[in-house]
Amino acid sequence: MTRGVPPTSNLQSPASAEGIVYLVGAGPGDPGLITVAGLERLRGADVIVYDRLVSPRLLEHARQDADLVFVGKVAGKGAHNQAKISELLVEKARQGKRVVRLKGGDPFVFGRGGEEAEALRAAGVPFEVVPGVTSAAAVPAYAGIPVTHRGVASSFAVVTGHEDPGKVEPAIDWGRLATAVNTLVLLMGVKTLPEIVDKLVEGGRATGTPVAVIQSGTTPDQRTVTGTLADIVRRVQEAGLTPPAVTVVGEVVRLRETLAWFEDRPLFGKRVLITRTRRQASALARLLAEEGAVPIELPAIEIEARIDTKGMAAALQELAQDRYDWLVFTSVNGVEIFMGGLWSVGLDARAIGGAGVAAIGPETAELLLHWGIHADVVPERYVAEALVEELRREFDLNGARVLLPRAEGARPELIEGLRALGAEVDEVTLYRAVVPKDVPAEALSLLREGGIDIVTFTSSSTVRNLAALLGSDVECLRKPLVACIGPITAQTAGELGLRVDVEASEHTIPGLVRALREWASK
């Protein structure tokens, strides 16, 4: 990832016909608020030049080979020079690159996108503008405040609370603006709020006018302080609100009492640690974010292929000759690696023939369906013991041949249970769950320093591996709430001396999130 702005060339040299710059609005913070067009440009970009207020989750959509260039304002260090940012866009486009200039909110609403467009036009560089959801409307909406409402407000104005200090005369006539519209939306005005309030009151706005200041709007860090023109400055100072923030002045602020929704979600603002593999973390992170949580990824497990090649070759040969009665899968990882092995030797789902297929849970069954295989058995409880019981109740396994492709060092209960039913079991090792070589240092520090509210465990391996990563610091796991996906994982956590506060009754990712939501609601 590139940091800062590299040296650039003269703006006046001819532009490449192949290069282009897209001025894309990223929305106000919630990554889901980017437009479809903006996301398409982002995914196809060679270079992405982005600001501080752009959600890091949006950058996950970038191509692996894309050049990411940060040009945002850093607290205490000021902002990058606007002229150099424009030069950078021109230079990259002249190299034949597809450049996305990713800006918070809308590029043409106090985003200086107009200045960048002028520089691109002057340099002869083609560009497109992809509008974004502006924070002027979205942030109040996430705070439960509509900027207009029939019978309350039929007009609104969007004003910067921080004018260019280089201007000789202020462009905003606060005296006339004070009573010109029903609702005033002020962007970037936390530091200047005392002066703005004074000017609005001097201009005739009543001191009892409701006011709301919303910090970090549309994100899980959103905080809202309400008051009136008479006391909002004091309330904001007492609450310690800092930029970025949006201020709303007008009677519509009273509607927040009945329309607030975003901050009322059960897990709002909770920092939740995700210990799944990097590849599998996104589904849990998305569901947690929908409940208002702040997902923090600290992968405590890495799947390392460890295929018993001799055993796998023999099993595939036997399977192709229809010599197995059952094929049992205990994880999505097992399905992926096994089916990949089938494809590598020119076989597909048809090789399973007449064998029955059992899956330990719905996620495993869903992935099998993706490969064109319908699971005949999925137990109601997603543990080995329940799978054995389901097979015992529905089928006669006496003398049946069972193929069990799974992880190295998996629990013995499944094999023991199948053999107790009279089955002949061939176990093939496909992978093992190991401690990752590299883990996010920031997430690990946050956990050690007590900055995590909830720790989630989705397997026994995630419990053991996180404890191994923490070493002597394992005591830090006693402060946050601990949530486990099921009884086996909870048992492992208990064996390590951890207090398990939440255990999902449905042993799936949605089931785990549902259990957390129910806990929070209580």
N, C-alpha and C positions, 0 to 999 in steps of 0.2 A: 504494500500500500504506500503510495507516494504522499508525503506530507509537505505542505507549503506550495509555493509557486516557483517553478524553475525559471531560469533566464529565458526571455522570449525575443522574438524577432520584430522587425519594423511592421507596423500595422498596414503600411501602404503597399507592400508587395502583392503580386497577383495571387488570388486564391485558387486552391485546387478544386477542380470541378467535381471531384468525388467526395470531398469532405463536407460536413454539414453540422450545424449546432442546433440542438433542441433545447429551448428554454422551458423547462418542465416544472410545474408546480407540484410539490410533494405533499401538499396538504398541511394541516396545522400540528401534526405530531402523531396521531393515530395512523399507523401504516396502512390500515384498511381504507383510508380516505383518499388515497391516490386514485386518479382516474384510470380507466382501462387503457386509454391512449398513452398516458404517462408511463404505466407499467410496461407496455409494449416497447416504448422507446428505451426504457431503462434496461430491459433484457437484451436489447440488440446493440447496446453502446460499446464502443471501443474504449472510450474515456468517460468517466463520470466525475464531474467537478461539483462538490457538494458543500452545503453549509452545516453549521452546528445544530440547527433545529431539525435537521432531517433525521428521521428514525433510523437507527442502525439496522433494523429488520428489513428496511427497503433495500439496503445494499446487499442483502443476501440473494436478491434476485439478479445481481450482476453476473456476467459471464466470469468464469474462472480466470480468464486471461485479460479481463478488463483492467485498465489503469484507474485506480481510485485516488483522487486528489482532493484533500481537505483544504478549504479556503475560508472556513468560518471564523467567527469571532471567538477568541478564547478569553475567559475571565481573567482580568488583570494584564492581558497582553495586547488588547485592542484587536482591530480587525485587519485583514489583509487589504492591501491597496487595491481599490476598485479598478484603477487603470491597468494594473498588472493582471488582474483576473481577466479582464477583457482581452488583453494581449495573449494570455494563455489560451483562451478559447479560439482566437484567430490562428495561433500557431498550430494547435492540434488539428484544427479543421484543414489547414493547408498541408498537413501531412497525410491527408486523405482519410482522416479518422471521422467516425460517427461520434459526436460529442454530446453528452447530455449534461446540461447545466441544471443541477437539481437544487431547487430553492424551496424553503419552507413556505407554506401557504400558497399564494398565487404570485407568479413572478412579476405581474404588473400592479400589484397592490402593495405599495411600500416595500417592494422587493428589489428595486433597482434593476429590474429586468428591462425596463425601457432604455436605460443607459447602455446596457450590454447589447441590446438589439441595435442601437444607433451605431455602436462601435463596429459591430459585425457588418452592418450595411455599408458603413464608410470604407471598410476593408474589402468589400466585395465578397464576403463569405455568406453563403446561403444559410438561412435559419428558419426554424418553425417555432411558434409559441404554442405550448400545450398548457392551457389554463389549469389552475389547481383550486381546491376548496380553500377559500380564504378563512383565516382565523377570525376575521371580523364577524362572521355569521356562525361558524362551526363551534368556536370556543364558548360563546354564550349559550348555544343550543345544548352543548354537553353539560352546562351548568344548570340547565332547565330554564333558560331565559330566551324567549323568542324576541328578536329585535323589533318585530312588528306584531301587532295583535289587534284584531278588530275591536274597536271601542276603547282601546288603550293607547295604541301608537300606530299611526298611519304613515310615519316618515322616520327615517334614520340617516345619520351621517357617520362616515368613518373618517377619523382624524388621527394623524400621527401625534403622539405625545412627546416626540423628541425630534424637533426640526433640525435641519442642517445648521450647525453652529456657525458656518461660514456665511450665512445670509446676513445682509446688512439690515434688512427689516423683516420681522416675522411675517410669514405668509398667512397665518391664521388670525382672523379677526374674532377673538374669543368673545368680545362684547356682543357682537351680532349673532354669533353661532350659539350662544348660551340658550336662547329661546327660539331659535329658527326651526328646530326639528324636535320631534317627540323623544327620540332615543339618540344618544351619542355613544359611539363606540370608539374608545381610545386605544391605539396600539402603541406599545413601547413607552408607557408613561408612568412607570413605578417611581422613578427618581424625581420626576417633575410633577407628581400628583399634587403636592401642596400648592404649587403655583397655579396649576390648572384649576383646582377647586376654587381658589380665591378669585380667579378671573371669571369663572362661571357664575359665582355668587354676585360679583360686581356687575356682571352683564344681565342680572335679573333672574337667574335660576334660583328657585326657592331652596333654602337650606335644608328643608325636609325632604328633598328629592331623593328617592332611593338610589343607591350606588352598589355595584358589585365589582370586586377585583378578583380575577380568576388567574391563578398561576399555573403554568405548565398544562394548559387546557388540552383536553382530548387524550391525555396520557394517564397512566395509573398514578402519577405523582400530582395529579390535579388537586388544587386547594382553592376554595372559594371563601372570600370574606365579604359580608354584606354590611351595609350601614346607610348613612345619608351623607349629603354634602357637609353636614355639620360635624360628623364624627368619623368619616371613612379614613381620613389620614391617620388618626390615632389608632384605629382598629387594624389597619394594614401594618403599621409599625409594630404594634403589640404582637401580631401574628407572625411577624418576620417574613412577610412575602417578598420575594425577589423576582427579577426578570427571568424568563419571559412571562409577561402577564398582559391580560386584556381587561380594560375597565369599561363597564357599561353604566351609563347614567340615564335614568328615566323610570317611569312607572312600571315598565315591563319587568323590572327586577323583582317586584312583589310576586310575580307568577312563579318564581323559583320555589316558593313554599309548597306549591302543589305539583309542579312539573319536574322537580329534580329527579334524575334517574341514574345518571352515570356514577355518581359517588355513592349511591345507595346499593350497589351490587355487593353481594355477600363477601367476596374476597378482596374488595377494593383496597388498593394500596399495600396488600400483603406481599412481602418478598418471598417467593417460593423457589426453593432449590430443586432443580431437575437433575437427577443422577443417571438418566438413561444415556445410551450412546448418542453421539452427535447426530447421527443419521435419523435416529428414532425420536429425538427430543422435540422436534417441531410440532408433532401432533399434540403432545401434552402441553407445550408452551402456548399453542393457539387456544386450546380449551381453557387454560388458566387465565389467559388474557381476556377472554370473553366474560369471565367472571370478575374482572377488575384487578386481578393479581399482576404482580411484576415478576415474570418468569426469569430466573437466574440459572443459566446452564452451567453445570459442573459435571461433565461426563465422567462417571466413576467406573465405567466399563467400556471395554473395547472388544469387538468380536474379531478373533484371530482364527482364520481358517486352519484347521488341523485335521485334514481328511485322512482317514485310514484308507489309503489308496487300494491296497490289496482287498480289504474287506468291502470297499465300495464297488470295485470291479466285479467281485463275486456276486454281490447283492444285485447289481444291475443285470448281470447275466441271468440269475435266477428269476428276477422280476420279469425280464423280457420273455422268459419261457413259461410264464404263468405258474410259478411254483410257490408263490406266497399267497396266503389267504387274507392277510391283513397288513396294512401299512399304517404305522402310527406316528404322528407328528406332535411334538411337544412345544414348538416355538416357531415364530415366523422366521427366525434365523435358520432353523433346520429346513424349513420349506424352501427358502431361497437357495441355500447351498446345494440341497439335494436336487432340486429341479434344474439348477445350473449344471450339475453333474450329468443329468439326463441329456440335456441339450448338447453338452460338450462331446457326447459320443453318438450324436445323431438320433436320439430318442426324444419322445415327448410324452404327454399325458396318456397316450394310447398304450404305452409300455406297462402301465399299471394293470391293464387287462381287467380280469374279473375280481381282483383283490378288493376287499373292503378298505375304506379309509377312515381313520379316526383322528380327530383334532382335539387338543386339550382345551381350546377356548375359541371364541368367535373371531378374534383377530387372526389366529392361525387358519381357521376355516375360510375367512375372507380372502386371505392370500392364496390359499389353494384354489379358490374359485377363480381368481385372477389367472391362474395357470390352466383353467379349464377342468378342475377336479372338484366334484361335490363331495363334501365330507358326509359319511354315513352316520357318524356318531360324534356329537359334541355334548359333553356332560353339562348339567346345570351348574355344578360347581367346578371351577377350572383348575383342578388339582389332580395329581396322578391317581389318588385313591378313588376319586369320583369317576374317573375314566374307567378304571378297572371294574368298579361296581356297575357302571352302565353296560359295559361289554358282557359282564356276567349275567345281568338281568335279561338282556336282549338276544344274546348269541351263545352258541355252544363252541367254546374255544378248545375243547379237549382234542389234542392232536393237531391243532391248527398251527401253521407256520406264520410267524409275525416278524416283519422287518421294522426295526426301531432305529431310525437315523436321528442322532441327537448330540448334545454337547458332551465334551469330556468331563468326567467327574460329576455327572448328573445324579440326582437322588436315586437310590436303588429300589424304592417302593414300587415303581411301575413295573420293572422287570420281575421282581419278586411276586407281585400280584398276578401278572400274566402267566407266569410259570405255575402258580398255585391253581390256576384255572385249567392247567394241562397243556398250555401252549408251548411251542418251541420258539424261542426268541433269538433272533440274530440282531445284535446291537452293532451299529456302525457309527464310529466317532466322526463328526463333521467339523467341529469347531470347539474353541474354548473361550471363556470370558476372562479377559486379563485386565490388569490395572493399566490404564493409559500411560504412555510415556510422557505426554504433555497434557497438562490441565490448565484451564484459565486461572492465572494467578490472582486476578481481581476477585473472581468468585470465591476462591479458596480463602483469600484474606477477609472477604466480607463475612464468611461463615465463622472464621476464627475470632473475628472482632465482635460477634454478636449481632451482625446486621441482617440475619436471615430470620424470618418469622416462621416458616414452615419448610421442613425437609421431606421430600417424597422419595420413597424407595419402590421400585417396580420389580425387583427380584432380589433373591438372597445375595447374589454376586454384587449388586450395587451397594448393599449394606457392608459386606466384608471389605470390598475394595475402597469405599470411602473411608472406613476406619483405618485401613492401611495407609491411605494417602495422608490422613491427619496425624497418624502416629501418636505421639504423646499429647497431642491437642484434641484427642477424641472427646474430651470433656465438653467441648463447645457444642456437641450434639445434644446435650441435656437441656439446653435452654429453649431452642425452638420446638414447636409442635412437630411430632413425627407421624407421618402418614404412610401406611403400607398398602400395597395393592391386594394383599391376601394373607391368609394365615401362615403360609410357609415363610414368606418374607418377614412377617411380624414375629414369628418364632425366632428367626435368625437375629433380628434386631434385639429381641429380649435376651438371647443368649450372650449378646455383647454388652448387656447391661443398659440398653436404651429403653426409655418409656415410650410405648406405642400409644398415641392418643387417638388415631383414626385408622380403622381397618375397613377397606372397601368390602361390601357384601357381594358385589359383582366384581370379579377379579380381572377387570379390564381398565384401560386408560380412562374411558368415559365414566366407568364405575368409581374410579379413584377420585376424579374431579367431583362427581356427584356426592360422594361421601364428604369431601371437604366443604362443599356448598351447604350440605345439611348441618355439618358441625358449625359453620359460621352463622347459619340462620338461627341456631339455638343460642 
